[in-house]
Amino acid sequence: MLSASLKPPPSLAAISPSSRAPAPPAASFPSLLPSRGRVRLSAAASEGATVSQEDDASVSAAFEEARLAQFAADWKAVRADKEQGKILTLPVLRSNTGGLILKYNSMQGFVPNPLLSPAHWCKDPKRPIQDVTKDLVGSSVSVKVVEANEAEKKLVFSEKDASWSMYSSQVKIGGTYDGIVGSVFHYGAFVHLRFPDGKYHLTGLVHISEVSWDLVQDVQDFLTEGDIVKVIVVNVDAEKSRIGLSIRQLEEDPLLETLDKIIPLEPDLSPDSETASSPPEIELLPGLDGICNELLQEDGITDVRFGRQALEKRVVSQDLELWLSSVPAKDNQYKLLARAGRQVGFLI
């Protein structure tokens, strides 16, 4: 049998200190967590932070002071531009449903859609104005200041006013223009005028009385937004920046037409044949019989005869009216023109 003697290992106490390996020195790491949740700053660092905060506050105060000074200077400048009626060319920053936002130095102003030049809308009358204004972002427009209220921070521009200053001197009474009908109201229609450069710079009003020689009870029965019309200038009010237009004055006034033009003679009829019977398809003017009977009761009138009848191109009056011809009477015979609606006829 194999035997071995085992000796117990020597105790640690038996090992002399000199024979032990020296213990490695303890590593020293800076603490990553603040002691008790606080950062301890030295007096020098704390003083530096205080100075830095004071510097930032000083810079902010100086910046705010400069900003307010710039605003005050810009409000003063824009008021001066308004008083002088100066035309400004300003960049368009953005648009919204109501109009354009323009940049004026350090401030922003607004151009409402109704104060834009008609030149934009007339490029495509069927296109919504909001889509038109979107295309103007990034461009520049010529405007005038119409309101500068510093207390309410309200700055409003008008492109229409600038267009009036630039183009109204070209508009003369009696001048004719091609135009596009804009807004239509019960009292008339606004028409945008086309200038020689092909753009529609100004707008005038065709009053209801200047729409047609016919009786006009509703302007929308005659004109619709987007219609192309020809107009003549009948009035220019420079003080109120208004232009009066007419459509009907470009047509011949039916009241000034000659009797022979209204009721032309047949080629085989002589002027003495005006007693010819009226065309069967045209009824005698209602009420004319009574008038003829009353005329026969007057002294000096011995006979009243009906002459030719016809239909006019347009309504002159809904009521029955008698017009005395300015042609000198021959053999004491006078000619009366009877009108009612579109019917017209002679009385001799």
Disulfide bonds with the S-S distance in Angstrom:
none
